[in-house]
């Protein structure tokens, strides 16, 4: 099992004590698609999966979720959350164990999520007054930052006129920076055009893709490394950060494949270690 560089109280202290300036951002990868992202004014937690929920759930099935990376935090330890973002309902992005515990530990936290997932979050125990829903394809102005929600194909849009898009990515504009976190999505026609107007500085993209076995198991597909590089080559960000690998043995990818393709395309990238602070300076 991969051990985080920092974990638990040491990691939380590092998050609390970091002091990025304007146009700087500190990033900690927390595994899978999960991050703590801290700018000069705001701390975001995104797509947290910090429990063993899926390992227990699928232990005796044909797709056991065998963990590859030790969780660097527990939801109950996160006392400093103000903004939590969950891109969709799947438990490795909206964890039924992490989220309720976090919201007990962080009494001021708000959860930004697809409107289609509000009832699910309430059933998990999060008070509806602490939810900030989005139907997708819209921009929210929130306490010093702007957040735009980008529809995702996972693998289809599943758009509903009452609730909008159930799978979202997030564009965060804050403190002189623009960040795009993809959530889970395929590379679809129109995604690059949606994002080009924002000119994101950093893009966080999945690379786990799919294969015949996962298709048979009905595991929703994602971009693979080639897709991520193709999208990044169109957007030309200052940095690409890959995610959605090294969590479960049956649904991962070799990050070295992404590195080789990114280098061939002359893309700026960084492969993060879980629990390690990385600072980007624009």
N, C-alpha and C positions, 0 to 999 in steps of 0.2 A: 504494500500500500504506500502511496506517495504521501509523505509527511509535509505539512505546510511549513513555510519558512518561519512564520509567527502564528501563534494561535491563542485563543481564549484571552485571558487578561492582558497578556503582552500585546496582542494584536489590537485589542480595544483601546489600550493606552496609546498605541501608535496612531490610531485613527483620531482619538481625542486630541492628541498633542500636535498633530501636524498643522502647519500654518501656511498653506499655499497663498501666494499673492494673486492679484488680478492677472488674468490671462495665464494662470498656472492651474494645474489640477493634479491631485494625488489620487491614485487608483490602486485598489487592492482587489485582486481576483479571489473570490471566495469559493470557486469551483463551479463547473458546468457553465451556466450563463450568468452567474451571480457575481456582483461587484459591490464594493463600497467606493463611492466616487465623491471626492471632497474638493470644492472650489473655495475661493476666498470667502464666500458668504453662505454656502449651502452644502449640506451633506445628503447624498442620495444613497439608498440601498436599492439594488435592482435585481429582480429575478432570483430570489434567495431559495436555495435548497440546502439546508443545514442539518437535516435529520437522517434517520434510517428508515423513513416511512416506506419508500418504494422497495427497499431490500426486503423488508418484512412482508409487504403486500404480495410480492411476486416470487417469494422464496420457493414455493412448490409448484411453479408453472414452467412452461416451456420458454419463458424469457426471464430468467432470474436476473435481478438487478444487483450484480455484484459490484460493490463500491471499489473504485481504484484510488481515490484520493480521500484522505481523512478530512472530515469537516473541520475548518479552522475556528468555527464559532458555533454556539447554540443560540437559537432564537431568544431564549430567556436571558442571555447575557447582554443582548443589545439594548442598552439603556439610553442611547444617544440618538435614536432615530427620530427624524422629523418628516422626511419624505421617503416612502417606500413605493417602488414601482413594480408591478407584476404585469407581464406582457400577455399572459393568457392563463387558462384554468389548469393546465397540466401541472402535476404536483412538483415537478422539478423546476417550476417557475413560480408557483403559488403553493407553497408547501403547507399542507394541513397541520403540520406540527410546528414548523418555524414561525409562521405568521401569527397565530393566536398568542404564542408565548412572547414574541417580540412586542405585540401591541399591549400586553400586560406590563412589560418591562419599560416601555417607552410611551408614557401617557399622552404625549403631545403628537405622536406620529399620525400621519395621514397616508392612506393607501390609494395610489393612482392605478386604475385598472380598467379593462374594457367594461362598458355598461352591461354587456351580456353576462358578466361574471359576478355582478353585484349580489344576487341571491345566493350564489355559492359562497362568497366571502362572508356573508351574514350567517350562513349555516355553520361556517367554521368558528364563529364566535366573535367576529369583528363588528362592532357597532356601526350601523349604516351612516351615522353622523360623521364617521371618520373615513369615509370612502369618497374619492373624487373620481367619478366615472367619466369615461369618454367613449363616444360611439365610433371614433376613428375619423381620419381625414379632417381634423379640426385642431385649432391652436388654443391653448389655455394660458392665461396670464396669471401666475401664481407667486405672490410674495417674493418678488425680486428676480424671478426667472420666467422664461417662456418655454412651454412644452407643447410640441406638436406630435400628434399621434398618427402613425403611418400604418395603413393596412398591411397585413401579412397574409401570405398564402401558405397554409400549413395543413394539408397541401393545397386546399382551396380556400376561398375567402369566407365562405359560409355567412355571407352578409344577410342580415335580417332587418327589415324596415323598422321594427320596434326598438332594436337595441344596437344596430350598426354592426361593426366588425368585431368578432370575438377574439381575433389574434392581432396584436398591435406591436409595432416598434415605436421607439421614442426618440425624438429630436429635442435635445435640451440646449437652450440658449441661455447662458449665464456667465457673468463676470468676464465678458470678452471672449468667450469660448462657444463653440458649437459642437455637440457630441451626438452621435447617432448610435443607439443600441437597437439591434435588429429584432430582439426577441427570437422566435423560431420562424423561419420563412424560407421558401424557395426563391430563387432568382426569377422574377416574373417580368413580363413586358410592362413597362411603365414605372417600375420601382426606381430605376436610376433617375428618370425624369422627375419623379416626386422629390427626390433627395437633392438634385443638383441645385435647386433654388436656394437651399440652405448653405451650401458650400461647407459641409462639416469638416472640422479640424481633425477629429478622431472618429473612426467608425469601428464598432464592435460587431463582428460577423461570425455566424456559426460555420463549422467546417466538417461536421460529422457525416453529412450526405445521407446515403442509404445504400442498400445492396439487396440481393435477391432474398436472403434469409430475413432481413428486417421487413421487406415488403410482404413476405409470407406471414410474418407475425403482426402485420398491420401497424408497424411503428411509423408514425408520421415522419416524412422525410424533411430534410433541411438542405440548404446549400452545402456543397462540398468545397474542398479547397480551391478547385478551379473556378467554381462559381463566385466564391468570395473574391478571388483575384480579379476576375472579370469585372465585377461590380466596382471594386476599388479602383481599377484602371480607368473607369469612366468618371468616377467622382474625384479622383486625385486629392485625397485627404493628406494631411500632414502625417497621419499615422493610422495603421490598421492593426487591430488587436483581435486575434482569433479566439473563439470560445466554443463551448458545447463539445468537449472532448475530455478524456481522462477522468470521467465520472463513473460510467458503467461499462463493463467489459464487452457487453453485447452491442453497444451503441456508441462507438467512439471512432476516432481517426488518428492517424499518425501526424502530429503537428509538423514533423519534418517535411512532409509532402507540401504543406502550405508554405513553409519557409523557402523551399526550392523554387516554387512557382512565383512567390513574391519577389525573390531575388532576381529571377529571370525577367520579371516585369519591371524591375527597378522601383519597387514600391517600398516606402518606409513602413516598417512593421516592428512590433515588439511582442515576443512570446513571454507572458508573465508566469511567474511561479505563484502558487496559491499562498496567500498570507503575506506576500512581500509588497512593500510600498514602492510604487513607481511614480515618479513625478514627470509630467509633461509641461514644458514651457513653450508657449506659442512664440 
